Amino acid sequence: MKRIDWNTLTEAERTAALARPAQARADSLRRGVEQIIATVRAEGDAALRELSARYDHCALDAIEVNDAEFAAAEARLAPELKAAIREAAARIEAFHRAAAPQPVGVNTAVGVRVERVLRPIHRVGLYVPAGTAPLPSTALMLGVPAHIAGCREVVLCSPARADGHCDDAVLFTARTVGVHRVFKLGGAQAIAAMAYGTESVPRCDKLFGPGNAWVTEAKLQVSGDPDGAAIDMPAGPSEVLVIADADANPVFVAADLLSQAEHGPDSQVILVSPSAALLDTVAAEVDRQCAELPRGAIAEQALAQSRLIQVQSLTQAVQVSNRYAPEHLILQVNGARDLLDGVESAGSVFVGAWTPESVGDYCSGSNHVLPTYGYARSYSGVSVASYQKQITVQELDPNGLRAIGPCTATLAAAEQLEAHRRAVTVRLEALGTRL
Amino acid sequence: MKRIDWNTLTEAERTAALARPAQARADSLRRGVEQIIATVRAEGDAALRELSARYDHCALDAIEVNDAEFAAAEARLAPELKAAIREAAARIEAFHRAAAPQPVGVNTAVGVRVERVLRPIHRVGLYVPAGTAPLPSTALMLGVPAHIAGCREVVLCSPARADGHCDDAVLFTARTVGVHRVFKLGGAQAIAAMAYGTESVPRCDKLFGPGNAWVTEAKLQVSGDPDGAAIDMPAGPSEVLVIADADANPVFVAADLLSQAEHGPDSQVILVSPSAALLDTVAAEVDRQCAELPRGAIAEQALAQSRLIQVQSLTQAVQVSNRYAPEHLILQVNGARDLLDGVESAGSVFVGAWTPESVGDYCSGSNHVLPTYGYARSYSGVSVASYQKQITVQELDPNGLRAIGPCTATLAAAEQLEAHRRAVTVRLEALGTRL
């Protein structure tokens, strides 16, 4: 892990110290995805079968998972895992229901009622990757809020294994959280199928979920096409920033850094501390724990680009974090909650020694689909609101029009929009009022 | 206006009847905008001056509006218009404050606190077009929620006239609603400047506002670049769908259709009614009113592509509306509010005879920056939430970790993420618990 003393750096060096590996959209990737999307749009299911054979090395007969497959998956799954999935779903549901938007109504003038009503997005498409390992937790995080929002049709795509089946835990989770249909599709072709529809796959209004570079590029392309689909957010490799003080437990800090590093070789891991001693101890502890991990080789690659940053104070540590805008921020300091007010940009925050990031990945109740790559400066994680439309409504009675009609007419005149003005004046005249 | 009998149409004809003019991203437009963005990134302010001379035909000295210009604009403005701007701002503020997200906190298990906190997006960039006429109302709609959200730096770009000045009403509005800095920039170059920054223009985290095809393409390009900026939503030409019954006042209905049609030749105007007689009367009334309008020639072009759709019932009218997903939906029927529950996709709804769309454009209190082109199927209009990040927070005490640690460990094991599991078990072991 690279050691950095923040206060010896120039401004340019600080920017470099917090830089993520470039995510520039390579032309080759862009063209490859364009081609996949065009093929799926032109050839539908036939293209999906051919692309699944080429990329997922599986021969798909039916593209959609059928009831027998769901039942077999459930029967094979360990009872303990099923119980954990149900338990996690319940807590995710509890928090997401509490945080769901509510209808609003106010009178902004006498006779002028203005409201906001909520409607589910009709058809949503969820993407659950299954790269190095299947991710039932992502099915939880995407499916629970879709169910709370009341989306009429919830579709999920996840790549099949070479044997032509999806992961048991993903299938069980999909059924548990109310997903309506599951398709054995991965990669850019899954995104194309949900965005434009095929004979088997319904066309969805909005797509959700993480994925590799191909999936991310496909999501960007379909969201930029007026005839495509909306997306939750762009996605990049996962990342964590830990702020720890001299009293932090180095075993805990090292375990948290490693739980991020094991995601993939491109994961980002940063530790910021005012204590040189803590940085030293954690570095040694990371090496020790890493050697014991089954995915230690992956973690080592991520750690090679990760950083230990020494700062002057916890206040400065929070400044560094805000500048980086991490997906996950862990505060392992005395009085951790006191730092929270200063946190401006982060996907999700983990407060205190007893809150490892992994509880948020699975079952504290918050969502784990979060903005990466500095998108936390402007994006929020997935929530029930992501699956809803907020529609404004206004209703005026004659007194309301008398009250705000003149203001409307004045502003319309200033914008030289005479028909806008007349839509008010013809009504006021019908009420016997002339402006 | 084209007359259509919905129940004589095939499914394909229905789709065609509701089709918008294609908004496909033309390659020439895409390349033109790519070049403008590249020029602004490479040459900064110098590029902005050159592009403003070329496209806005003005010689910019300072790019930023200075205090003397703000003062002169305020001095020149009619007192009645200033009062209307202030009055509109107050109602917009009242509704947007009522609809703003609130912090949330729940315990999802004993010792497990999960919260959502709100933070303003630090730097936001607002775009206010000034094509055929300046649009101070857009400055209101973008500036008020930015102020409520508490964004630290609110930047606004609006093109200068040939005399090198921005519109007086736009400048006065910007100051009234708390915009911090205004730049005399329009088109794709304004979007590029705010997304990447120049010597004069600060780099913004998220960009807001409507614009022409160049502005929209530039917003799409910067939002697809990981080093660019987020955007509020894609934008297309403005549109209205009116549902009216036999008792609706044809003078009001015609005025509402025309207030949309006068926006531009590409505006979309649709009237849906179960009453053939009403469709006839409104068509005649539209012709009569249109002849009196200063922008009648523009409205006529929009009306040439607009539609009068006859349906069997009001229920079917709402189905047609949901399929179209209009930016603005006007309900001019007896018991208009009864139709509201059936409305699934619309930007903003105007209920009853006394609620012309123009009150929402200016001062009922709702926002007029709304999803067009069918985006109302998945997007919502601008609100305070658009200017905020919702950050989730979790804090466990030892009992909380004992409560949800086992579930976390089980799910981590299922995903073969051993380091995720150990981040829990090292802590439980420190508490004397072994899984």
Contacts between the chains, C-beta under 8 A, distances in Angstrom:
chain1	res1	chain2	res2	distance
A	23	B	226	4.3
A	24	B	226	7.2
A	24	B	227	7.7
A	25	B	224	7.2
A	25	B	225	7.4
A	25	B	226	7.8
A	80	B	410	5.9
A	81	B	410	6.0
A	81	B	411	7.6
A	81	B	414	5.3
A	84	B	406	7.8
A	84	B	407	4.7
A	84	B	410	3.9
A	84	B	411	5.3
A	84	B	414	7.7
A	85	B	411	7.3
A	87	B	407	4.9
A	88	B	407	5.8
A	88	B	411	6.3
A	91	B	108	4.2
A	91	B	109	6.5
A	91	B	112	7.6
A	91	B	404	7.2
A	94	B	106	6.4
A	94	B	108	5.0
A	95	B	106	5.9
A	95	B	108	5.5
A	95	B	114	4.7
A	98	B	104	5.4
A	98	B	106	4.4
A	99	B	104	4.5
A	99	B	116	4.9
A	99	B	390	7.9
A	101	B	101	7.3
A	104	B	98	5.4
A	104	B	99	4.5
A	106	B	94	6.4
A	106	B	95	5.9
A	106	B	98	4.4
A	106	B	365	7.5
A	108	B	91	4.2
A	108	B	94	5.0
A	108	B	95	5.5
A	108	B	364	6.4
A	108	B	365	3.8
A	109	B	91	6.5
A	112	B	91	7.6
A	112	B	359	7.9
A	112	B	364	5.9
A	112	B	365	7.3
A	114	B	95	4.7
A	114	B	364	5.6
A	114	B	365	4.5
A	114	B	366	5.5
A	116	B	99	4.9
A	116	B	383	7.8
A	117	B	340	7.2
A	119	B	343	7.5
A	119	B	344	5.2
A	119	B	345	7.1
A	121	B	377	7.0
A	121	B	378	5.3
A	122	B	344	6.6
A	122	B	345	7.5
A	122	B	377	6.7
A	132	B	416	7.6
A	133	B	415	5.1
A	133	B	416	4.3
A	133	B	417	7.0
A	134	B	415	7.0
A	135	B	415	6.0
A	136	B	411	7.2
A	136	B	414	6.5
A	136	B	415	7.1
A	137	B	411	5.8
A	137	B	415	6.5
A	169	B	414	5.5
A	205	B	377	4.7
A	205	B	378	4.4
A	206	B	378	4.4
A	220	B	224	5.0
A	223	B	224	8.0
A	224	B	25	7.2
A	224	B	220	5.0
A	224	B	224	5.8
A	224	B	234	7.9
A	225	B	25	7.4
A	226	B	23	4.3
A	226	B	24	7.2
A	226	B	25	7.9
A	226	B	234	6.7
A	226	B	236	6.9
A	226	B	373	5.6
A	226	B	374	7.9
A	226	B	375	8.0
A	227	B	24	7.7
A	229	B	378	7.1
A	230	B	375	7.4
A	230	B	378	3.9
A	230	B	379	6.2
A	234	B	224	7.9
A	234	B	226	6.7
A	236	B	226	6.9
A	249	B	430	7.2
A	251	B	426	5.4
A	251	B	430	7.6
A	252	B	423	7.5
A	252	B	426	6.3
A	252	B	427	6.0
A	252	B	430	7.7
A	255	B	419	6.9
A	255	B	422	5.3
A	255	B	423	4.2
A	255	B	426	5.0
A	255	B	427	7.9
A	256	B	423	5.4
A	258	B	419	4.2
A	258	B	422	7.5
A	258	B	423	7.6
A	259	B	417	7.2
A	259	B	419	4.3
A	259	B	420	4.6
A	259	B	422	7.3
A	259	B	423	4.4
A	261	B	419	7.2
A	262	B	417	6.1
A	262	B	418	7.2
A	262	B	419	4.3
A	262	B	420	7.3
A	263	B	417	7.7
A	289	B	419	7.7
A	289	B	422	7.2
A	293	B	418	5.6
A	293	B	419	5.4
A	293	B	422	7.8
A	294	B	416	7.3
A	294	B	418	5.2
A	295	B	416	7.6
A	295	B	417	7.4
A	295	B	418	6.6
A	295	B	419	6.9
A	299	B	419	6.7
A	336	B	395	7.7
A	337	B	395	6.9
A	340	B	117	7.1
A	340	B	393	6.6
A	343	B	119	7.5
A	343	B	391	6.9
A	344	B	119	5.2
A	344	B	122	6.7
A	345	B	119	7.0
A	345	B	122	7.5
A	345	B	389	6.6
A	346	B	391	5.6
A	347	B	391	7.1
A	347	B	392	7.6
A	348	B	391	6.8
A	348	B	392	4.4
A	348	B	393	7.2
A	348	B	394	7.3
A	349	B	391	6.2
A	349	B	392	7.2
A	349	B	393	4.5
A	349	B	394	7.5
A	350	B	394	6.0
A	350	B	395	7.9
A	351	B	393	6.2
A	351	B	394	6.9
A	351	B	395	3.9
A	352	B	395	5.6
A	352	B	396	7.2
A	352	B	397	7.9
A	353	B	427	7.5
A	354	B	396	4.5
A	354	B	397	5.9
A	354	B	398	5.6
A	354	B	400	6.6
A	354	B	401	4.7
A	354	B	427	6.2
A	355	B	394	5.7
A	355	B	395	5.7
A	355	B	396	4.5
A	355	B	400	7.9
A	355	B	401	7.7
A	356	B	408	7.8
A	356	B	423	3.8
A	356	B	424	5.8
A	356	B	427	6.4
A	357	B	423	6.8
A	358	B	408	5.4
A	358	B	412	5.9
A	358	B	417	7.8
A	358	B	420	4.0
A	358	B	421	7.3
A	358	B	423	4.8
A	358	B	424	5.9
A	359	B	112	7.9
A	359	B	394	6.6
A	359	B	396	6.5
A	359	B	401	7.5
A	359	B	404	5.9
A	359	B	405	7.4
A	359	B	408	5.2
A	359	B	424	7.2
A	360	B	392	7.5
A	360	B	394	5.6
A	361	B	408	7.7
A	361	B	412	7.6
A	361	B	420	6.3
A	362	B	407	6.8
A	362	B	408	4.8
A	362	B	411	4.4
A	362	B	412	6.7
A	362	B	420	7.9
A	363	B	404	5.5
A	363	B	407	4.8
A	363	B	408	5.7
A	363	B	411	6.7
A	364	B	108	6.4
A	364	B	112	5.9
A	364	B	114	5.6
A	364	B	394	4.5
A	364	B	396	7.3
A	364	B	404	6.4
A	365	B	106	7.5
A	365	B	108	3.8
A	365	B	112	7.3
A	365	B	114	4.5
A	365	B	394	7.5
A	366	B	114	5.5
A	366	B	392	3.9
A	366	B	393	7.9
A	366	B	394	5.7
A	367	B	392	6.7
A	373	B	226	5.6
A	374	B	226	7.9
A	375	B	230	7.4
A	376	B	389	6.7
A	376	B	391	7.9
A	377	B	121	7.0
A	377	B	122	6.8
A	377	B	205	4.7
A	377	B	389	7.8
A	378	B	121	5.3
A	378	B	205	4.4
A	378	B	206	4.4
A	378	B	229	7.1
A	378	B	230	3.9
A	378	B	389	7.1
A	379	B	230	6.2
A	379	B	389	7.1
A	380	B	388	7.7
A	380	B	389	5.1
A	380	B	390	4.1
A	380	B	391	7.2
A	381	B	390	7.3
A	381	B	392	6.2
A	383	B	116	7.8
A	383	B	390	6.5
A	385	B	385	7.2
A	385	B	390	8.0
A	388	B	380	7.7
A	389	B	345	6.6
A	389	B	376	6.7
A	389	B	377	7.8
A	389	B	378	7.1
A	389	B	379	7.1
A	389	B	380	5.0
A	390	B	99	7.9
A	390	B	380	4.1
A	390	B	381	7.3
A	390	B	383	6.6
A	390	B	385	8.0
A	391	B	343	6.9
A	391	B	346	5.6
A	391	B	347	7.1
A	391	B	348	6.8
A	391	B	349	6.2
A	391	B	376	7.9
A	391	B	380	7.2
A	392	B	347	7.6
A	392	B	348	4.4
A	392	B	349	7.2
A	392	B	360	7.5
A	392	B	366	3.9
A	392	B	367	6.7
A	392	B	381	6.2
A	393	B	340	6.6
A	393	B	348	7.2
A	393	B	349	4.6
A	393	B	351	6.2
A	393	B	366	7.9
A	394	B	348	7.3
A	394	B	349	7.5
A	394	B	350	6.0
A	394	B	351	6.8
A	394	B	355	5.7
A	394	B	359	6.6
A	394	B	360	5.7
A	394	B	364	4.5
A	394	B	365	7.5
A	394	B	366	5.7
A	395	B	336	7.7
A	395	B	337	6.9
A	395	B	350	7.8
A	395	B	351	3.9
A	395	B	352	5.6
A	395	B	355	5.7
A	396	B	352	7.2
A	396	B	354	4.5
A	396	B	355	4.5
A	396	B	359	6.5
A	396	B	364	7.3
A	397	B	352	7.9
A	397	B	354	5.9
A	398	B	354	5.6
A	400	B	354	6.6
A	400	B	355	8.0
A	401	B	354	4.7
A	401	B	355	7.7
A	401	B	359	7.5
A	404	B	91	7.1
A	404	B	359	5.9
A	404	B	363	5.4
A	404	B	364	6.4
A	405	B	359	7.4
A	406	B	84	7.8
A	407	B	84	4.8
A	407	B	87	4.9
A	407	B	88	5.8
A	407	B	362	6.8
A	407	B	363	4.8
A	408	B	356	7.8
A	408	B	358	5.4
A	408	B	359	5.2
A	408	B	361	7.6
A	408	B	362	4.8
A	408	B	363	5.6
A	410	B	80	5.9
A	410	B	81	6.0
A	410	B	84	3.9
A	411	B	81	7.7
A	411	B	84	5.3
A	411	B	85	7.3
A	411	B	88	6.3
A	411	B	136	7.2
A	411	B	137	5.8
A	411	B	362	4.4
A	411	B	363	6.7
A	412	B	358	5.9
A	412	B	361	7.6
A	412	B	362	6.7
A	414	B	81	5.3
A	414	B	84	7.7
A	414	B	136	6.5
A	414	B	169	5.5
A	415	B	133	5.1
A	415	B	134	7.0
A	415	B	135	6.0
A	415	B	136	7.1
A	415	B	137	6.5
A	416	B	132	7.5
A	416	B	133	4.2
A	416	B	294	7.3
A	416	B	295	7.6
A	417	B	133	7.0
A	417	B	259	7.2
A	417	B	262	6.1
A	417	B	263	7.7
A	417	B	295	7.4
A	417	B	358	7.8
A	418	B	262	7.2
A	418	B	293	5.6
A	418	B	294	5.2
A	418	B	295	6.6
A	419	B	255	6.9
A	419	B	258	4.2
A	419	B	259	4.3
A	419	B	261	7.2
A	419	B	262	4.3
A	419	B	289	7.7
A	419	B	293	5.5
A	419	B	295	6.9
A	419	B	299	6.7
A	420	B	259	4.5
A	420	B	262	7.3
A	420	B	358	4.1
A	420	B	361	6.3
A	420	B	362	7.9
A	421	B	358	7.3
A	422	B	255	5.4
A	422	B	258	7.5
A	422	B	259	7.3
A	422	B	289	7.2
A	422	B	293	7.8
A	423	B	252	7.5
A	423	B	255	4.2
A	423	B	256	5.4
A	423	B	258	7.6
A	423	B	259	4.4
A	423	B	356	3.8
A	423	B	357	6.8
A	423	B	358	4.8
A	424	B	356	5.8
A	424	B	358	5.9
A	424	B	359	7.1
A	426	B	251	5.4
A	426	B	252	6.3
A	426	B	255	5.0
A	427	B	252	6.0
A	427	B	255	7.9
A	427	B	353	7.5
A	427	B	354	6.2
A	427	B	356	6.4
A	430	B	249	7.2
A	430	B	251	7.6
A	430	B	252	7.7
